[in-house]
Amino acid sequence: MSFRIIRASIDAEKDDALHEARLLLLLFHAGQRGDGSVDGITKLAKLDFLLRYPTYLERLLRRIRTRVPRVPMEAYEAHTVESKMIRFRYGPWDSRYRRWIGILVGRGLADTYLQGRTVHIRLSDTGKNVANALTSDADFSLFNERCELIARTVGSLSGTRLKDLVYGVVPELSGMAWGEEIVP
């Protein structure tokens, strides 16, 4: 792997704007009711896990589909990820989700509301417009294609069903300690 790719990966990890754009695209495509919303931060994290770890998305698709669609990814993504996640109680997690969601809300790109104990995240009209613009940005084409694929294949599943699928295709998660970094 070249130094340029390693440096870019490190820079991407620190760039909130990249993570926010990724989440905007994910909410835009995976919104369960066509309104750019996801029921729960934990479900959003599981969908984001599949977006950030395309090799695991490919594993999942092999398990649930007879004809496996091509997962759009760069060659280097088979062995590394743009942004690492950790193993947490209910699956893959990134401690920055609340911050990123708060930034999206603060910028008027998303809203959140509580129903029971579940935090729902929903794109605002402005957020939908920004996400729609990102869909045609060449720099986000891989994320966009993967978001569309994720939405079509698992976007409507419950968080629990999604968790079961993720643990089924990434059994190594079960043996990891909480807080341990997930490496493809």
C-alpha positions as CSV (number, residue, x, y, z in Angstrom):
1,M,0.0,0.0,0.0
2,S,1.4,3.4,-0.9
3,F,2.2,6.1,1.6
4,R,-0.3,8.4,-0.2
5,I,-3.2,5.9,0.5
6,I,-2.1,5.5,4.1
7,R,-1.9,9.3,4.6
8,A,-5.3,9.8,3.0
9,S,-6.8,7.2,5.3
10,I,-5.4,8.9,8.3
11,D,-6.7,12.3,7.1
12,A,-10.1,10.8,6.4
13,E,-10.3,9.4,9.9
14,K,-9.9,12.9,11.4
15,D,-12.3,14.7,8.9
16,D,-15.8,15.1,10.5
17,A,-17.1,16.4,7.2
18,L,-16.3,13.2,5.4
19,H,-18.2,11.2,8.1
20,E,-21.1,13.6,8.0
21,A,-21.4,13.3,4.2
22,R,-21.2,9.5,4.5
23,L,-24.1,9.5,7.0
24,L,-26.1,12.0,4.9
25,L,-25.9,9.5,2.0
26,L,-26.7,6.6,4.2
27,L,-29.8,8.3,5.7
28,F,-30.8,9.5,2.2
29,H,-30.8,6.0,0.7
30,A,-31.6,3.8,3.7
31,G,-34.4,5.9,5.1
32,Q,-37.1,3.3,6.0
33,R,-40.1,5.3,4.9
34,G,-38.6,7.2,2.0
35,D,-38.2,10.2,4.3
36,G,-34.5,9.9,5.0
37,S,-34.9,8.4,8.5
38,V,-33.4,5.5,10.4
39,D,-34.9,4.2,13.6
40,G,-32.1,4.2,16.1
41,I,-28.4,5.2,16.3
42,T,-27.5,1.5,16.7
43,K,-29.2,0.5,13.5
44,L,-27.5,3.5,11.7
45,A,-24.2,2.1,13.1
46,K,-24.8,-1.3,11.7
47,L,-25.7,0.1,8.2
48,D,-22.6,2.3,8.4
49,F,-20.5,-0.8,9.3
50,L,-21.6,-2.4,6.0
51,L,-20.8,0.9,4.2
52,R,-17.4,1.3,5.8
53,Y,-16.4,-2.4,5.5
54,P,-17.3,-3.4,2.0
55,T,-15.7,-6.9,2.3
56,Y,-18.2,-7.7,5.1
57,L,-21.1,-6.3,3.0
58,E,-20.0,-8.7,0.3
59,R,-20.1,-11.6,2.9
60,L,-23.5,-10.6,4.0
61,L,-24.8,-10.4,0.4
62,R,-23.5,-13.9,-0.3
63,R,-25.5,-15.2,2.7
64,I,-28.8,-13.6,1.8
65,R,-28.8,-13.5,-2.0
66,T,-28.5,-16.2,-4.6
67,R,-27.3,-13.7,-7.2
68,V,-24.8,-11.5,-5.4
69,P,-24.6,-8.0,-6.8
70,R,-21.1,-6.5,-7.3
71,V,-20.1,-4.5,-4.2
72,P,-18.5,-1.3,-5.4
73,M,-15.1,-0.9,-3.8
74,E,-11.5,0.1,-4.5
75,A,-8.8,-2.6,-4.4
76,Y,-7.2,-1.3,-1.2
77,E,-10.6,-1.5,0.6
78,A,-10.4,-5.3,0.6
79,H,-7.6,-5.0,3.2
80,T,-8.1,-1.7,4.9
81,V,-10.9,0.7,5.8
82,E,-11.3,4.4,5.5
83,S,-12.4,4.7,9.2
84,K,-12.2,1.9,11.8
85,M,-15.0,0.9,14.2
86,I,-14.8,-0.9,17.5
87,R,-16.7,-3.9,18.8
88,F,-19.4,-2.8,21.2
89,R,-22.3,-4.5,23.1
90,Y,-24.7,-4.6,20.2
91,G,-22.2,-4.8,17.3
92,P,-19.8,-2.5,15.5
93,W,-19.7,1.1,16.9
94,D,-18.0,4.4,16.6
95,S,-18.0,6.7,19.6
96,R,-18.4,9.7,17.4
97,Y,-21.9,9.0,16.1
98,R,-23.6,11.3,18.6
99,R,-21.2,14.1,17.7
100,W,-21.8,13.7,14.0
101,I,-25.5,13.5,14.4
102,G,-25.4,16.6,16.6
103,I,-23.4,18.5,13.9
104,L,-26.0,17.4,11.3
105,V,-28.8,18.7,13.5
106,G,-26.9,21.9,14.3
107,R,-26.4,22.6,10.6
108,G,-30.1,22.0,9.9
109,L,-29.4,18.9,7.9
110,A,-31.2,16.4,10.2
111,D,-33.6,16.2,13.0
112,T,-33.8,13.7,15.9
113,Y,-36.7,12.6,18.0
114,L,-37.2,10.1,20.8
115,Q,-39.8,7.5,20.6
116,G,-39.7,5.2,23.6
117,R,-36.0,4.6,24.2
118,T,-35.1,4.9,20.5
119,V,-33.5,8.0,19.0
120,H,-34.8,8.4,15.4
121,I,-32.6,10.3,12.9
122,R,-34.3,12.0,10.0
123,L,-33.0,14.2,7.2
124,S,-34.4,17.7,7.0
125,D,-35.4,19.1,3.6
126,T,-32.1,20.9,3.5
127,G,-30.3,17.6,4.4
128,K,-32.1,15.8,1.6
129,N,-31.0,18.4,-0.9
130,V,-27.4,18.2,0.3
131,A,-27.5,14.4,0.2
132,N,-29.1,14.5,-3.3
133,A,-26.2,16.7,-4.5
134,L,-23.7,14.3,-3.0
135,T,-25.2,11.5,-5.1
136,S,-23.8,13.1,-8.2
137,D,-20.4,14.0,-6.8
138,A,-17.7,11.8,-8.2
139,D,-15.8,11.9,-4.9
140,F,-18.7,10.1,-3.2
141,S,-19.6,7.7,-6.0
142,L,-18.5,4.5,-4.2
143,F,-20.2,5.5,-1.0
144,N,-23.3,6.4,-3.0
145,E,-23.4,3.1,-4.9
146,R,-22.9,1.1,-1.7
147,C,-25.6,3.1,0.1
148,E,-28.0,2.3,-2.7
149,L,-27.1,-1.4,-2.4
150,I,-27.4,-1.5,1.4
151,A,-30.8,0.3,1.2
152,R,-32.1,-2.2,-1.4
153,T,-30.8,-5.3,0.4
154,V,-31.0,-4.6,4.2
155,G,-32.3,-1.1,4.7
156,S,-35.8,-2.2,5.7
157,L,-34.6,-4.9,8.2
158,S,-35.1,-4.3,11.9
159,G,-32.0,-3.4,13.9
160,T,-32.2,-6.8,15.6
161,R,-32.4,-8.7,12.3
162,L,-29.5,-6.7,11.0
163,K,-27.4,-7.4,14.1
164,D,-28.0,-11.1,13.7
165,L,-26.9,-11.0,10.1
166,V,-23.8,-9.0,10.9
167,Y,-22.8,-11.4,13.7
168,G,-23.6,-14.3,11.3
169,V,-21.2,-13.1,8.6
170,V,-18.6,-11.6,10.9
171,P,-18.4,-14.3,13.6
172,E,-15.1,-13.0,14.8
173,L,-17.0,-10.1,16.4
174,S,-18.3,-12.4,19.0
175,G,-14.8,-13.3,20.2
176,M,-13.6,-9.7,20.4
177,A,-13.5,-7.7,23.6
178,W,-15.6,-4.6,23.9
179,G,-13.7,-1.6,22.6
180,E,-11.4,-3.7,20.4
181,E,-10.8,-2.3,17.0
182,I,-12.4,-4.2,14.1
183,V,-9.8,-4.9,11.3
184,P,-10.9,-6.5,8.1
